[in-house]
Amino acid sequence: MTLPFLVCAAVTAISAIVSLGFSIAAVLKADGEAKTMALYACARSLALVLVSAVPLFTGSVAWLLAVACGMTIVQACDAAIGVRIGDRMKTLGPAGTALLNLAATIWLLA
């Protein structure tokens, strides 16, 4: 595994773990129908954490590229939601993570 591979894998996994953390926090705060929606988000976030770990065990560049692209899209969408609700932290945090994941992916491809 090369340094670009390890950096991209780490950034991708950390991004997925942070998303899972926010999903878990949403589950703990929500009730009623909002809790059901938060549980769905949590299930998807857990899946992303699990698939982001696969490249670290297999060394698969193709798998890492797929997961890294997926997490970049997830974080970009989260940033768009932050813009929509007018929350700077919920915009800048995911946007920064998306850009970092994108940069790591480009470095991996170089």
Buried (B, 14 or more C-beta within 10 A) or exposed (E): EEEBBBBBBEBBBBBBBBBBEBBBEBBEEBEEEEBEEBBEBBEEBBEBBEBBBBBBEEEBBEBBBBBBBBBBEBBBEBBBEBBEEEEEEBBEBBBEBBBBBBBBBEBBEE
